[in-house]
Amino acid sequence: MKKNKLEYAKTILKKVSFDVKLFRKELAKSYQYLLEDEINELMDWVIQNFGKQYCLTPILVKNN
């Protein structure tokens, strides 16, 4: 299941990459449902495929 969510996020981001604002919005949404290690992997993927201008710093919130 873990990989499915990450792959889903990548698929969505590829589809919206034509618009930086929309891309960042979808990236922020994906940070909400991915685990911390998945977020790091996604950030690396974004930088490799789209460049640093597309990347956002995730705000990690832990639910207690």
DSSP file (Angstrom, degrees, kcal/mol; ACC not computed):
  #  RESIDUE AA STRUCTURE BP1 BP2  ACC     N-H-->O    O-->H-N    N-H-->O    O-->H-N    TCO  KAPPA ALPHA  PHI   PSI    X-CA   Y-CA   Z-CA
    1    1 A M     >        0   0    0      0, 0.0     4,-1.8     0, 0.0     5,-0.2   0.000 360.0 360.0 360.0 -37.2    0.0    0.0    0.0
    2    2 A K  H  >  +     0   0    0      1,-0.2     4,-1.7     2,-0.2     3,-0.2   0.926 360.0  45.5 -55.7 -49.4    2.9    2.3    0.8
    3    3 A K  H  > S+     0   0    0      1,-0.2     4,-3.0     2,-0.2     5,-0.3   0.840 106.6  61.0 -65.1 -33.2    4.2    2.3   -2.7
    4    4 A N  H  > S+     0   0    0      1,-0.2     4,-2.3     2,-0.2    -1,-0.2   0.910 105.1  46.4 -61.9 -42.4    0.8    2.8   -4.2
    5    5 A K  H  X S+     0   0    0     -4,-1.8     4,-2.2    -3,-0.2    -1,-0.2   0.904 114.4  47.8 -66.7 -41.0    0.3    6.1   -2.4
    6    6 A L  H  X S+     0   0    0     -4,-1.7     4,-2.1     2,-0.2    -2,-0.2   0.923 113.5  46.8 -65.5 -44.7    3.8    7.3   -3.5
    7    7 A E  H  X S+     0   0    0     -4,-3.0     4,-2.3     2,-0.2    -2,-0.2   0.875 110.4  53.7 -65.4 -37.3    3.2    6.2   -7.1
    8    8 A Y  H  X S+     0   0    0     -4,-2.3     4,-2.4    -5,-0.3    -1,-0.2   0.924 107.9  50.2 -61.3 -44.7   -0.2    7.8   -7.1
    9    9 A A  H  X S+     0   0    0     -4,-2.2     4,-2.5     1,-0.2    -2,-0.2   0.913 110.6  49.7 -60.8 -43.1    1.4   11.1   -5.9
   10   10 A K  H  X S+     0   0    0     -4,-2.1     4,-2.3     2,-0.2    -1,-0.2   0.898 109.7  51.6 -63.2 -41.0    4.0   10.9   -8.7
   11   11 A T  H  X S+     0   0    0     -4,-2.3     4,-1.7     2,-0.2    -2,-0.2   0.930 111.9  45.8 -61.8 -46.4    1.3   10.2  -11.3
   12   12 A I  H  X S+     0   0    0     -4,-2.4     4,-1.5     1,-0.2    -2,-0.2   0.924 111.9  51.6 -63.1 -44.4   -0.7   13.3  -10.2
   13   13 A L  H  < S+     0   0    0     -4,-2.5     4,-0.4     1,-0.2    -1,-0.2   0.872 107.1  53.0 -63.9 -37.1    2.3   15.5  -10.1
   14   14 A K  H >< S+     0   0    0     -4,-2.3     3,-0.8     1,-0.2    -1,-0.2   0.905 109.1  50.6 -61.3 -40.3    3.3   14.5  -13.6
   15   15 A K  H 3< S+     0   0    0     -4,-1.7     3,-0.3     1,-0.2    -2,-0.2   0.786 116.7  38.6 -70.9 -27.9   -0.1   15.4  -14.9
   16   16 A V  T >< S+     0   0    0     -4,-1.5     3,-1.8     1,-0.2     7,-0.4   0.282  80.9 108.0-105.9  11.1   -0.1   18.9  -13.3
   17   17 A S  T <   +     0   0    0     -3,-0.8    -1,-0.2    -4,-0.4    -2,-0.1   0.611  62.8  76.5 -67.3 -10.8    3.5   19.8  -13.9
   18   18 A F  T 3  S+     0   0    0     -3,-0.3     2,-0.5     1,-0.2    -1,-0.3   0.696  97.3  48.6 -70.2 -18.3    2.5   22.3  -16.6
   19   19 A D    <>  -     0   0    0     -3,-1.8     4,-2.7     1,-0.1    -1,-0.2  -0.957  67.8-160.8-129.5 112.2    1.4   24.7  -13.8
   20   20 A V  H  > S+     0   0    0     -2,-0.5     4,-2.6     1,-0.2     5,-0.2   0.883  93.2  52.1 -60.1 -40.6    3.9   25.4  -10.9
   21   21 A K  H  > S+     0   0    0      2,-0.2     4,-1.8     1,-0.2    -1,-0.2   0.931 113.7  42.5 -63.4 -46.5    1.1   26.8   -8.6
   22   22 A L  H  > S+     0   0    0      2,-0.2     4,-2.4     1,-0.2     5,-0.2   0.884 112.4  55.5 -66.2 -39.4   -1.1   23.7   -9.2
   23   23 A F  H  X S+     0   0    0     -4,-2.7     4,-2.5    -7,-0.4    -2,-0.2   0.934 108.5  47.1 -58.4 -47.9    1.9   21.4   -8.9
   24   24 A R  H  X S+     0   0    0     -4,-2.6     4,-2.4     1,-0.2    -1,-0.2   0.861 110.0  53.9 -64.5 -35.5    2.8   22.9   -5.5
   25   25 A K  H  X S+     0   0    0     -4,-1.8     4,-1.8     2,-0.2    -1,-0.2   0.933 112.2  43.4 -63.7 -45.7   -0.8   22.6   -4.3
   26   26 A E  H  X S+     0   0    0     -4,-2.4     4,-2.1     2,-0.2    -2,-0.2   0.857 112.1  54.2 -68.4 -35.2   -0.9   18.9   -5.2
   27   27 A L  H  X S+     0   0    0     -4,-2.5     4,-1.6    -5,-0.2    -2,-0.2   0.917 107.3  50.5 -64.2 -42.8    2.5   18.4   -3.7
   28   28 A A  H  X S+     0   0    0     -4,-2.4     4,-0.6     1,-0.2    -1,-0.2   0.888 109.8  51.2 -61.8 -39.4    1.3   19.9   -0.4
   29   29 A K  H >X S+     0   0    0     -4,-1.8     3,-1.1     1,-0.2     4,-0.6   0.896 106.6  53.8 -64.4 -40.1   -1.7   17.5   -0.5
   30   30 A S  H >X S+     0   0    0     -4,-2.1     4,-1.0     1,-0.3     3,-0.8   0.834  98.9  62.9 -66.7 -30.4    0.5   14.5   -1.0
   31   31 A Y  H 3< S+     0   0    0     -4,-1.6    -1,-0.3     1,-0.2    -2,-0.2   0.773  95.9  62.6 -62.5 -24.5    2.6   15.4    2.1
   32   32 A Q  H << S+     0   0    0     -3,-1.1    -1,-0.2    -4,-0.6    -2,-0.2   0.810 112.4  31.4 -72.7 -30.0   -0.5   15.0    4.2
   33   33 A Y  H << S+     0   0    0     -3,-0.8     2,-0.3    -4,-0.6    -1,-0.2   0.451 102.6  86.9-111.9   0.5   -1.0   11.3    3.4
   34   34 A L  S  < S-     0   0    0     -4,-1.0     2,-0.1    -3,-0.1   -32,-0.0  -0.685  75.7-116.0 -97.9 154.7    2.6   10.1    2.9
   35   35 A L     >  -     0   0    0     -2,-0.3     4,-2.4   -33,-0.1     5,-0.2  -0.390  36.1-100.5 -79.7 165.2    5.0    8.9    5.6
   36   36 A E  H  > S+     0   0    0      1,-0.2     4,-2.0     2,-0.2     5,-0.1   0.886 122.8  47.4 -58.4 -43.6    8.2   10.8    6.4
   37   37 A D  H  > S+     0   0    0      1,-0.2     4,-1.9     2,-0.2    -1,-0.2   0.856 111.7  51.6 -68.0 -33.2   10.5    8.5    4.4
   38   38 A E  H  > S+     0   0    0      2,-0.2     4,-2.6     1,-0.2    -2,-0.2   0.877 107.3  53.3 -67.8 -37.7    8.1    8.6    1.4
   39   39 A I  H  X S+     0   0    0     -4,-2.4     4,-2.8     2,-0.2    -2,-0.2   0.915 108.2  49.8 -63.4 -43.1    8.1   12.4    1.5
   40   40 A N  H  X S+     0   0    0     -4,-2.0     4,-2.1     2,-0.2    -1,-0.2   0.907 111.8  48.2 -62.4 -41.1   11.9   12.4    1.4
   41   41 A E  H  X S+     0   0    0     -4,-1.9     4,-2.1     2,-0.2    -2,-0.2   0.902 112.4  49.1 -64.2 -41.5   11.8   10.0   -1.6
   42   42 A L  H  X S+     0   0    0     -4,-2.6     4,-2.7     2,-0.2    -2,-0.2   0.896 108.8  52.6 -65.8 -40.5    9.1   12.2   -3.3
   43   43 A M  H  X S+     0   0    0     -4,-2.8     4,-2.3     2,-0.2    -1,-0.2   0.919 110.1  48.4 -61.5 -43.3   11.2   15.3   -2.7
   44   44 A D  H  X S+     0   0    0     -4,-2.1     4,-2.3     1,-0.2    -1,-0.2   0.906 111.8  50.1 -61.7 -42.0   14.2   13.7   -4.3
   45   45 A W  H  X S+     0   0    0     -4,-2.1     4,-2.3     2,-0.2     5,-0.3   0.909 109.8  50.4 -63.1 -43.6   12.1   12.6   -7.3
   46   46 A V  H  X>S+     0   0    0     -4,-2.7     4,-3.0     1,-0.2     5,-1.2   0.928 111.7  47.6 -61.3 -46.3   10.6   16.1   -7.7
   47   47 A I  H  X5S+     0   0    0     -4,-2.3     4,-0.6     3,-0.2    -1,-0.2   0.909 113.9  47.4 -63.5 -42.4   14.1   17.7   -7.7
   48   48 A Q  H  <5S+     0   0    0     -4,-2.3    -1,-0.2    -5,-0.2    -2,-0.2   0.877 123.4  31.8 -65.4 -38.6   15.4   15.1  -10.2
   49   49 A N  H  <5S+     0   0    0     -4,-2.3    -2,-0.2    -5,-0.2    -3,-0.2   0.763 137.6  13.2 -94.7 -27.1   12.5   15.4  -12.6
   50   50 A F  H  <5S-     0   0    0     -4,-3.0    -3,-0.2    -5,-0.3     3,-0.2   0.613 100.5-113.7-127.5 -20.1   11.4   19.0  -12.3
   51   51 A G    ><< -     0   0    0     -5,-1.2     3,-1.4    -4,-0.6     4,-0.4  -0.205  38.6 -68.8 101.3 165.5   14.0   21.0  -10.4
   52   52 A K  G >  S+     0   0    0      1,-0.3     3,-1.1     2,-0.2    -1,-0.1   0.752 119.2  72.4 -66.6 -25.4   14.2   22.8   -7.1
   53   53 A Q  G 3  S+     0   0    0      1,-0.3    -1,-0.3    -3,-0.2    -2,-0.1   0.727  98.9  49.9 -64.8 -19.1   11.7   25.6   -8.1
   54   54 A Y  G <  S+     0   0    0     -3,-1.4    -1,-0.3    -8,-0.1    -2,-0.2   0.643  92.0 100.2 -89.3 -16.2    8.9   23.0   -7.9
   55   55 A C    <   -     0   0    0     -3,-1.1     2,-0.3    -4,-0.4   -31,-0.1  -0.412  51.7-164.2 -80.6 146.6    9.9   21.7   -4.4
   56   56 A L        -     0   0    0     -2,-0.1    -2,-0.0   -32,-0.0    -3,-0.0  -0.917  26.6-116.0-120.0 149.7    8.2   22.6   -1.2
   57   57 A T        -     0   0    0     -2,-0.3     2,-0.1     1,-0.0   -29,-0.0  -0.791  39.0-127.7 -83.3 120.3    9.5   22.1    2.3
   58   58 A P        -     0   0    0      0, 0.0     2,-0.7     0, 0.0   -30,-0.0  -0.379   6.9-140.2 -70.6 146.4    7.1   19.7    4.0
   59   59 A I        -     0   0    0    -31,-0.1     2,-0.5    -2,-0.1    -2,-0.0  -0.923  21.3-152.5-104.3 108.3    5.6   20.6    7.3
   60   60 A L        -     0   0    0     -2,-0.7     2,-0.5     2,-0.0   -28,-0.1  -0.715  14.4-176.2 -89.2 124.3    5.5   17.4    9.3
   61   61 A V        -     0   0    0     -2,-0.5     2,-0.5   -29,-0.0    -2,-0.0  -0.980  12.9-150.0-121.1 123.9    2.8   17.1   11.9
   62   62 A K        -     0   0    0     -2,-0.5     2,-0.5     2,-0.0    -2,-0.0  -0.807   9.2-140.4 -96.2 130.6    2.7   14.1   14.1
   63   63 A N              0   0    0     -2,-0.5    -2,-0.0     1,-0.1     0, 0.0  -0.784 360.0 360.0 -88.2 125.3   -0.7   12.9   15.4
   64   64 A N              0   0    0     -2,-0.5    -1,-0.1     0, 0.0    -2,-0.0   0.415 360.0 360.0 -97.4 360.0   -0.5   11.7   19.0
